[in-house]
Amino acid sequence: MPVTVHRVVVRGHFADLTPEQRDALLAEADEHGFNTIAYTEWGTFIYEPNLVAFNFRYEIRTDSDADTGSADAEGDAPGPGDIGLARATASLAEWGIGHKHLKVSATDMSEVWSG
């Protein structure tokens, strides 16, 4: 089974942050800046100290024989974008961070490397 590597970025905006959440995010801002960009299985959470926007970066590996890009109405396996979005949404919910305007992009790295 060939494995396909996808780089998935989930972008969004913070929403309705409490003063405590803002303080906590600002206290860790250096650890989540653009100098820490990496694509990882569990995701890298990146944001600027202005606390407007954020992104998660994931490396999602899938069986390329079964990969269709996204789940379809027949219930096929979710695609890399769906997986990244689910992971980002779960992390934000776990941390209690409000968000809006989530957008996902996924790049099949085999297409980049072969071209």
C-alpha positions as CSV (number, residue, x, y, z in Angstrom):
1,M,0.0,0.0,0.0
2,P,1.6,3.2,-1.1
3,V,1.5,6.0,1.5
4,T,0.9,9.6,0.5
5,V,2.2,12.5,2.6
6,H,0.0,15.6,2.7
7,R,0.8,18.9,4.3
8,V,-2.4,20.3,5.8
9,V,-2.9,23.9,7.0
10,V,-5.9,24.9,9.0
11,R,-6.3,28.7,9.3
12,G,-8.7,30.6,11.5
13,H,-9.4,33.6,13.7
14,F,-9.6,33.7,17.5
15,A,-13.1,34.6,18.8
16,D,-14.4,35.7,22.2
17,L,-11.2,35.2,24.1
18,T,-11.5,35.8,27.8
19,P,-8.8,38.0,29.5
20,E,-7.4,34.8,31.1
21,Q,-7.1,33.1,27.7
22,R,-5.5,36.1,26.2
23,D,-3.0,36.2,29.0
24,A,-2.2,32.5,28.7
25,L,-1.8,32.8,24.9
26,L,0.4,35.8,25.2
27,A,2.6,34.1,27.8
28,E,3.3,31.3,25.3
29,A,3.4,33.4,22.1
30,D,7.2,33.0,21.7
31,E,6.7,29.2,21.6
32,H,4.1,29.5,18.9
33,G,5.6,32.0,16.5
34,F,6.5,31.6,12.9
35,N,10.0,30.6,13.8
36,T,8.5,27.3,15.1
37,I,6.7,26.3,11.9
38,A,6.8,22.6,11.3
39,Y,4.4,20.1,9.8
40,T,3.9,17.3,12.4
41,E,1.5,14.4,12.9
42,W,-0.1,16.1,16.0
43,G,0.0,19.6,14.6
44,T,2.0,22.8,15.2
45,F,-0.1,25.7,16.6
46,I,1.1,29.0,15.3
47,Y,-0.2,32.5,16.1
48,E,1.1,36.1,16.4
49,P,0.9,38.1,19.6
50,N,-1.9,40.3,18.2
51,L,-4.2,37.3,18.8
52,V,-6.2,37.8,15.6
53,A,-5.4,34.7,13.5
54,F,-3.8,31.3,14.0
55,N,-3.0,28.2,12.0
56,F,-2.3,24.6,12.6
57,R,0.2,22.7,10.4
58,Y,-0.1,18.9,10.1
59,E,1.6,16.1,8.2
60,I,-1.1,13.7,7.3
61,R,-0.1,10.3,5.9
62,T,-2.8,8.3,4.1
63,D,-3.0,5.1,2.1
64,S,-3.0,6.6,-1.4
65,D,-5.1,3.7,-2.8
66,A,-7.9,4.7,-0.5
67,D,-7.4,8.4,-0.5
68,T,-10.1,10.4,-2.2
69,G,-9.4,13.9,-0.7
70,S,-12.4,14.1,1.5
71,A,-15.2,12.0,2.8
72,D,-18.1,11.4,0.4
73,A,-21.8,10.8,0.9
74,E,-21.2,7.0,0.9
75,G,-19.0,7.2,4.0
76,D,-15.6,6.6,2.5
77,A,-12.6,7.4,4.7
78,P,-12.0,11.1,5.4
79,G,-9.4,12.8,3.4
80,P,-6.3,14.7,4.7
81,G,-8.1,18.0,4.9
82,D,-11.0,16.5,6.9
83,I,-8.5,14.9,9.3
84,G,-6.6,18.1,9.8
85,L,-9.8,20.1,10.4
86,A,-11.0,17.5,12.9
87,R,-7.7,17.6,14.8
88,A,-7.6,21.4,14.9
89,T,-11.2,21.6,16.0
90,A,-10.6,19.0,18.7
91,S,-7.6,20.9,20.0
92,L,-9.4,24.2,20.1
93,A,-12.3,22.6,21.9
94,E,-10.0,20.9,24.4
95,W,-8.3,24.2,25.2
96,G,-11.6,26.1,25.3
97,I,-10.5,28.6,22.6
98,G,-13.2,30.3,20.6
99,H,-12.6,30.4,16.8
100,K,-14.2,31.4,13.5
101,H,-13.5,31.4,9.8
102,L,-11.7,28.0,9.7
103,K,-10.3,27.2,6.3
104,V,-8.3,24.2,5.2
105,S,-5.7,23.6,2.5
106,A,-4.0,20.3,1.8
107,T,-1.1,19.6,-0.5
108,D,-0.1,16.2,-1.8
109,M,3.7,16.3,-1.4
110,S,4.2,13.5,-4.0
111,E,2.9,15.9,-6.6
112,V,5.3,18.6,-5.4
113,W,8.3,16.3,-5.3
114,S,7.6,14.7,-8.6
115,G,7.1,17.9,-10.5
